[in-house]
């Protein structure tokens, strides 16, 4: 599967567009729509030159291929497009390692329509040991998309 408009819009909403490098809530240099590295695998640094929104979108689409492949590989049950898009957003934000070790994935692979999956999304609201309101909102929106 590939991420569709709802998934892209969700990721763009919560990552926001930044033309210049900035540090994310846990201090990682980031640019564009949450990119921490470039297609050539070079990490973003605080000295990198600004990028345009068009370049940021291209970078996002390029990076999504990695996260889509990871979700496609890790999810063993058939899921619908909204479920896939929600999981790609989750994985884009937290990484495939966190998804692979999560109770969220275990529940999806047992029964992708288990209503307790919503609570599993809501457990992932901390960054750097701190509860972030932006993550609370993002997880609610991901769970909403997952079950819509």
C-alpha positions in Angstrom: 0.0 0.0 0.0 1.0 3.6 -0.4 0.0 6.6 1.7 -3.0 8.6 0.3 -4.1 12.2 0.8 -5.6 11.7 4.4 -2.3 10.3 5.6 -0.2 12.9 3.9 -2.4 15.7 5.3 -2.2 14.3 8.8 1.6 14.0 8.7 1.9 17.5 7.2 -0.5 19.0 9.8 1.5 17.7 12.8 5.0 18.0 11.4 4.5 21.5 10.1 6.6 23.0 7.4 10.0 24.6 8.4 12.2 25.9 5.6 15.2 26.2 8.0 16.7 23.5 10.2 15.3 23.4 13.7 15.6 21.1 16.7 12.6 18.8 17.4 11.3 18.4 21.0 14.1 15.9 21.8 16.9 18.0 20.1 17.3 16.2 16.7 18.0 18.6 13.8 15.0 18.6 11.5 13.8 20.4 8.4 10.8 20.5 6.1 8.0 18.3 7.2 9.9 16.5 10.0 12.8 15.2 7.9 15.8 14.2 10.0 17.8 13.0 6.9 18.0 13.5 3.2 17.5 10.9 0.4 21.3 10.4 0.3 21.1 9.3 4.0 22.9 12.5 5.2 21.5 13.6 8.5 20.0 17.1 8.7 22.3 19.6 10.5 21.6 23.0 12.0 24.0 24.4 9.3 22.0 23.2 6.3 20.6 25.7 3.9 16.9 26.5 3.8 14.6 24.5 1.5 11.4 25.4 -0.3 8.0 23.9 0.6 8.1 22.1 -2.8 11.5 20.6 -1.8 10.1 19.7 1.6 7.1 17.9 0.1 9.4 16.0 -2.3 11.6 15.0 0.7 8.5 13.9 2.6 7.2 11.7 -0.3 10.7 10.2 -0.7 10.9 9.4 3.1 7.4 8.0 3.1 8.5 5.1 0.9 10.7 3.8 3.8 7.9 4.1 6.3 5.3 2.6 4.0 7.7 -0.4 3.3 8.1 -0.9 7.1 4.4 -0.8 7.8 3.7 -3.1 4.9 6.3 -5.5 6.3 5.3 -5.4 9.9 1.5 -5.6 9.6 0.5 -9.2 8.9 -3.3 -8.7 8.6 -5.3 -7.1 5.9 -6.0 -3.5 6.8 -7.8 -0.7 4.9 -6.4 2.5 3.5 -7.2 4.7 6.5 -5.7 2.1 8.9 -2.5 2.1 6.8 -2.3 5.9 6.6 -2.7 6.2 10.4 0.1 3.6 10.9 2.4 5.4 8.4 1.9 8.7 10.3 2.6 6.9 13.6 5.7 5.2 12.2 6.9 8.5 10.5 6.8 10.1 13.9 8.1 7.3 16.1 10.1 5.0 13.8 9.6 1.4 12.8 11.5 0.0 15.8 8.9 1.5 18.2 6.1 0.2 16.0 7.7 -3.3 15.8 8.0 -3.6 19.6 4.6 -2.1 20.4 1.4 -3.7 21.8 -0.3 -1.6 19.1 1.2 -3.8 16.4 0.6 -7.0 18.3 -3.1 -6.1 18.6 -3.3 -5.1 14.9 -1.8 -8.4 13.9 -4.3 -10.3 16.0 -7.4 -8.3 15.0 -7.0 -5.0 13.2 -10.5 -4.0 14.2 -10.0 -4.5 18.0 -11.5 -1.4 19.6 -8.7 -1.4 22.3 -6.2 -0.4 19.6 -7.4 3.2 20.2 -5.9 3.1 23.7 -2.6 1.8 22.3 -2.2 4.9 20.1 -2.9 7.1 23.1 0.0 5.6 25.0 2.6 7.2 22.7 2.3 10.8 23.9 5.8 11.4 25.4 9.0 12.7 23.9 12.2 13.1 25.9 10.3 11.8 28.9 7.7 14.6 28.7 4.0 14.5 27.8 3.5 16.8 24.7 0.1 18.2 23.9 0.9 18.0 20.2 1.5 14.2 20.5 -1.8 13.8 22.5 -3.6 15.5 19.6 -1.7 13.6 16.9 -2.4 10.2 18.5 -6.1 11.0 18.8 -6.2 12.0 15.1 -4.3 8.9 14.1 -6.7 6.7 16.1 -9.7 8.5 14.6 -8.3 8.0 11.1 -7.5 4.4 11.9 -11.1 3.7 12.9 -12.8 5.8 10.2 
